[in-house]
Amino acid sequence: MKKPNVHTLYGITHSLYTGRARSYLIKSGVPFRELSTGHESFKDEVLPESKLATIPVLVTPEGEVIRDGGAIIEHFECANGRLFQPSSAKQQIVSTLFDLVGTSGLLRPAMHYRWNYLEENEEFLHYHFLHSQREHPEREAKTQYMMSKMQTAGVLFGVTEATMPLVETLYLEFLEALNQHLSEMPYLLGWKPSIGDFGLIAPLYAHLGRDPAPLRIMQQRAVRVARWVERMNRADQDVAEFFNPGDDYLADDRIPETLMTVLRVLAEDLVPETRAAAEVINQWLAANQPEPGTPAQGLLAGRLFGMAEFSMRGQSVSAVAQSYRFVILQRLQQQYMRLTTPQRLDVSDLLRRCGLEALLSIRLDRQLGWSDNQDIWL
Ligand SMILES: N[C@@H](CCC(=O)N[C@@H](CS)C(=O)NCC(=O)O)C(=O)O
């Protein structure tokens, strides 16, 4: 493979998971260029190494290929002394919790506000789907195919005519609570972004903070959140509206009450969905007994494990069960296990007060590991 002299991020502007890695690179000052997956090099040189056809993928100046936003972030965190991981117990767990929320918990509103508001979004989306490919005779047909395939993503994550009003209600409650929190400080845990901020930017950038309809809603109802979305894509701290800014996470492992309110709203579907997804995947594991080392993540269209059935606020929902949710949850549980007994008590008390304590005990019957750019069953 030809070696570029800066990091190359393969992604597309409107991709959810690319937003997480991009924001991390920007905030940590790593010089990079971004190439779309339409480049020949993606198919010819990157895909054979990245193994699974997902984005983002990073190619380092040395030619190392790293697939998965979390693995890209981990690559730098490992080298920089964990610049964006709070070291105190509660803040570290809450940071990982928001990584879970961002990468799995908000997919329903993200897909809904993109694909069920096509009157406002279609032209914008069409531009992006079209231009992520180089010019070729089938470009328009392929765009139509990709867009119509993605339109079913909302249903896959549990958005139907019946659940739509509740999906919107919960999202708007979340937006209001986060807006309130961000009036006190510019990032989730104070004055600098954490791993949780990078997780949360995934759905809140490309979909909810950039597509025309949800962007309008965010700008009109939650200007502080809209500012945070901008801020997460700028290299500087970008806190012009705060006149006495700090430069670190909040002191004394503090989790503000405003953030607890955000977590309480998120818990409403995060907990039942995680429980239901664990049941589905555990049944699959019992029936299939994958060999250790077997890749765990399929492509979205694969619906490998089945649908998780659960209820939120009395409304039944059916949403695809995915292993990635448990990659992050397992990390959270491992962090919890490394804490001292008093710290654990503190954390479980905090989670209990937010309705999230169950997340400490919901687990898959097999652990997940990472090998050769893939999540694997251990
Ligand atoms: N765990 C991966 C997930 C990446 C992912 O699913 N990316 C989407 C685009 S935002 C994708 O490539 N989907 C293709 C598919 O699943 O078929 C990460 O965090 O990078």
The ligand as a MOL file (V3000), in Angstrom:
LIG
                    3D

  0  0  0     0  0            999 V3000
M  V30 BEGIN CTAB
M  V30 COUNTS 20 19 0 0 0
M  V30 BEGIN ATOM
M  V30 1 N -18.5070 -0.3660 15.3800 0
M  V30 2 C -18.2360 0.3560 14.1430 0
M  V30 3 C -19.5280 0.5420 13.3790 0
M  V30 4 C -19.3120 1.2520 12.0610 0
M  V30 5 C -20.5490 1.2930 11.2000 0
M  V30 6 O -21.5040 0.5060 11.3810 0
M  V30 7 N -20.5530 2.2430 10.2510 0
M  V30 8 C -21.6500 2.3640 9.3260 0
M  V30 9 C -21.6610 3.7280 8.6850 0
M  V30 10 S -21.9740 5.0420 9.8090 0
M  V30 11 C -21.4250 1.3740 8.2180 0
M  V30 12 O -20.3700 1.3630 7.6300 0
M  V30 13 N -22.4310 0.5440 7.9510 0
M  V30 14 C -22.3910 -0.3960 6.8830 0
M  V30 15 C -23.1290 -1.6640 7.2510 0
M  V30 16 O -23.2790 -1.9580 8.4480 0
M  V30 17 O -23.5070 -2.3590 6.3080 0
M  V30 18 C -17.5900 1.6930 14.4810 0
M  V30 19 O -17.8290 2.2030 15.5940 0
M  V30 20 O -16.8220 2.2300 13.6880 0
M  V30 END ATOM
M  V30 BEGIN BOND
M  V30 1 1 1 2
M  V30 2 1 2 3
M  V30 3 1 2 18
M  V30 4 1 3 4
M  V30 5 1 4 5
M  V30 6 2 5 6
M  V30 7 1 5 7
M  V30 8 1 7 8
M  V30 9 1 8 9
M  V30 10 1 8 11
M  V30 11 1 9 10
M  V30 12 2 11 12
M  V30 13 1 11 13
M  V30 14 1 13 14
M  V30 15 1 14 15
M  V30 16 2 15 16
M  V30 17 1 15 17
M  V30 18 2 18 19
M  V30 19 1 18 20
M  V30 END BOND
M  V30 END CTAB
M  END
